[in-house]
């Protein structure tokens, strides 16, 4: 198992900015498990790798 530093975990607003999507859309992606996330206390965090994987999957689907 790999360990993640806090630099590798993004907040929902950071994911929104990177993907240029709205808050509801990001939470919908998390809820539908298309975007992996974890809960730290009461805070939702998204690993940087999960954002990269999501983008890669979107590119593959579009091809």
C-alpha positions as CSV (number, residue, x, y, z in Angstrom):
1,X,0.0,0.0,0.0
2,X,1.3,3.5,-0.9
3,X,1.1,6.4,1.4
4,X,-0.3,9.8,0.3
5,X,0.9,13.1,1.4
6,X,-1.5,16.0,1.8
7,X,-0.2,17.5,-1.4
8,X,-1.5,14.4,-3.2
9,X,-5.1,14.9,-1.8
10,X,-7.3,17.5,-3.3
11,X,-10.3,19.3,-1.9
12,X,-13.5,19.3,-3.9
13,X,-13.0,23.0,-4.9
14,X,-9.5,22.1,-6.1
15,X,-11.0,19.2,-8.2
16,X,-13.6,21.6,-9.5
17,X,-10.9,24.0,-10.7
18,X,-8.8,21.3,-12.3
19,X,-11.7,19.7,-14.1
20,X,-13.5,23.0,-14.7
21,X,-16.7,21.5,-13.4
22,X,-19.3,22.6,-10.9
23,X,-19.6,21.4,-7.3
24,X,-22.7,19.3,-8.0
25,X,-21.0,17.5,-11.0
26,X,-17.9,16.7,-8.9
27,X,-20.1,15.2,-6.1
28,X,-22.1,13.3,-8.7
29,X,-18.9,11.8,-10.1
30,X,-17.9,10.8,-6.5
31,X,-21.3,9.4,-5.7
32,X,-21.3,7.3,-8.9
33,X,-17.8,6.1,-8.2
34,X,-16.4,7.5,-11.4
35,X,-14.1,9.6,-9.3
36,X,-12.4,7.9,-6.3
37,X,-12.4,9.8,-3.1
38,X,-11.8,9.3,0.6
39,X,-13.2,10.8,3.8
40,X,-10.8,12.3,6.3
41,X,-12.8,13.1,9.4
42,X,-15.8,15.0,7.8
43,X,-13.8,16.3,4.9
44,X,-13.9,14.7,1.4
45,X,-10.6,14.4,-0.4
46,X,-9.7,13.2,-3.9
47,X,-6.3,11.7,-4.7
48,X,-4.4,13.4,-7.5
49,X,-4.1,10.0,-9.2
50,X,-7.9,9.6,-9.2
51,X,-8.3,12.9,-11.1
52,X,-5.6,11.7,-13.6
53,X,-7.4,8.3,-14.0
54,X,-10.7,10.0,-14.5
55,X,-9.3,12.2,-17.3
56,X,-7.6,9.2,-18.9
57,X,-10.9,7.3,-18.8
58,X,-12.7,10.2,-20.4
59,X,-10.2,10.4,-23.2
60,X,-10.4,6.7,-23.8
61,X,-14.2,6.8,-23.9
62,X,-14.1,9.7,-26.4
63,X,-11.7,7.9,-28.7
